[in-house]
Amino acid sequence: MYYFDANVFIYPQIYDLKIGSAAKAKEYLTALVEGEIEGCTSTLTWDEIVYIVRKFSGVKKVWLLAKEFLHFLT
């Protein structure tokens, strides 16, 4: 089982998905969604995502992302 730190969810939102850490984070999240790997995260992750993405993208985008993240966990 993999532990997913907040940066795995944040990088694809604020960086170019074709390069570096954002691309690798997207690969891990895709594998998680497709059931290829199992993962967990902390309850603090949501707070970290909201704080950082709001800084970079504003309130509207962060609330959409926050809802997606919470839906992703269920």
LORO-835483 format. One record per residue: residue in one letter; x, y, z of N, C-alpha, C in turn. Coordinates in steps of 0.05 Angstrom, whole numbers, padded with zeros to 5 digits, always signed. Example, Ala and Ser with C-alpha at 12.3 -4.5 7.8 and 13.67 -1.06 7.14 Angstrom:
REM residues 2
a+00264-00114+00156+00246-00090+00156+00264-00066+00156/s+00257-00045+00142+00273-00021+00143+00258+00001+00157/
***
This chain:
REM residues 74
m+00017-00023+00000+00000+00000+00000+00018+00025+00000/y+00010+00044-00016+00025+00069-00018+00012+00091-00001/y+00028+00108+00011+00018+00132+00025+00019+00155+00005/f-00003+00168+00002-00005+00191-00017-00004+00217-00001/d+00019+00231-00002+00022+00257+00011+00006+00277-00006/a+00001+00300+00006-00014+00321-00007-00002+00329-00034/n+00024+00329-00036+00036+00338-00062+00028+00321-00086/v+00021+00296-00081+00013+00279-00103-00014+00289-00115/f-00030+00300-00099-00056+00312-00108-00052+00341-00118/i-00033+00355-00107-00029+00383-00113-00014+00387-00139/y+00008+00373-00144+00024+00377-00167+00009+00376-00194/p-00009+00357-00198-00023+00356-00223-00042+00381-00227/q-00048+00394-00205-00066+00417-00207-00051+00443-00213/i-00026+00445-00205-00011+00470-00208+00013+00470-00227/y+00021+00446-00236+00044+00444-00254+00036+00430-00280/d+00053+00432-00300+00049+00420-00326+00049+00389-00323/l+00028+00377-00332+00024+00348-00329+00043+00331-00347/k+00057+00344-00365+00074+00329-00384+00102+00325-00373/i+00109+00339-00352+00137+00337-00343+00140+00333-00313/g+00162+00322-00305+00170+00321-00277+00151+00308-00257/s+00150+00320-00234+00135+00309-00211+00105+00308-00217/a+00095+00327-00232+00066+00327-00238+00059+00303-00255/a+00076+00296-00274+00070+00273-00291+00071+00248-00275/k+00091+00245-00257+00093+00221-00240+00069+00219-00221/a+00061+00242-00210+00038+00242-00192+00013+00233-00206/k+00010+00243-00231-00014+00235-00247-00013+00204-00252/e+00011+00193-00257+00013+00164-00262+00004+00149-00237/y+00013+00158-00213+00005+00144-00189-00025+00146-00184/l-00036+00170-00188-00065+00174-00184-00081+00157-00203/t-00072+00155-00228-00086+00139-00248-00085+00110-00240/a-00062+00100-00231-00060+00072-00222-00077+00067-00198/l-00080+00087-00180-00097+00084-00157-00126+00082-00165/v-00135+00100-00183-00163+00100-00192-00170+00074-00207/e-00151+00064-00223-00156+00040-00238-00152+00014-00222/g-00146+00017-00197-00144-00007-00180-00118-00022-00182/e-00098-00011-00196-00073-00025-00199-00056-00024-00174/i-00060-00004-00157-00046-00002-00132-00067+00007-00110/e-00059+00003-00085-00076+00012-00063-00061+00035-00049/g-00077+00053-00038-00064+00076-00025-00081+00087-00002/c-00068+00104+00013-00082+00118+00035-00069+00145+00038/t-00082+00162+00053-00072+00189+00058-00081+00198+00086/s-00073+00221+00094-00080+00232+00120-00104+00250+00118/t-00118+00254+00139-00141+00273+00139-00131+00302+00135/l-00106+00307+00141-00095+00334+00138-00090+00340+00108/t-00089+00320+00091-00084+00324+00063-00104+00343+00050/w-00130+00341+00057-00150+00358+00045-00144+00387+00052/d-00137+00393+00076-00130+00420+00085-00106+00431+00069/e-00086+00414+00066-00062+00423+00051-00068+00429+00022/i-00085+00412+00010-00093+00416-00018-00108+00442-00021/v-00127+00447-00004-00143+00472-00005-00125+00496-00002/y-00107+00496+00017-00090+00519+00022-00072+00525-00002/i-00058+00505-00013-00039+00510-00034-00053+00517-00061/v-00073+00501-00068-00087+00506-00094-00101+00533-00094/r-00112+00541-00071-00124+00568-00069-00104+00590-00074/k-00080+00586-00064-00058+00605-00068-00052+00609-00098/f-00051+00587-00112-00043+00587-00140-00067+00592-00159/s-00091+00583-00153-00112+00583-00172-00138+00598-00164/g-00140+00606-00140-00163+00621-00131-00185+00604-00118/v-00205+00617-00108-00225+00604-00092-00243+00586-00109/k-00252+00595-00132-00270+00578-00148-00258+00551-00155/k-00233+00551-00164-00221+00526-00172-00216+00508-00147/v-00209+00520-00125-00202+00504-00102-00227+00490-00091/w-00250+00502-00092-00274+00489-00082-00283+00466-00100/l-00279+00469-00126-00285+00447-00145-00266+00424-00139/l-00241+00430-00136-00221+00410-00131-00225+00396-00104/a-00232+00412-00083-00237+00401-00057-00261+00381-00058/k-00282+00388-00072-00304+00370-00075-00296+00344-00090/e-00280+00347-00111-00271+00323-00126-00254+00305-00108/f-00237+00317-00092-00220+00302-00074-00236+00286-00054/l-00256+00299-00041-00273+00285-00022-00289+00263-00035/h-00298+00268-00060-00313+00247-00075-00294+00224-00082/f-00269+00231-00088-00249+00211-00095-00244+00191-00072/l-00247+00201-00048-00241+00184-00024-00264+00165-00018/t-00288+00170-00029-00311+00153-00021-00314+00130-00040/
***
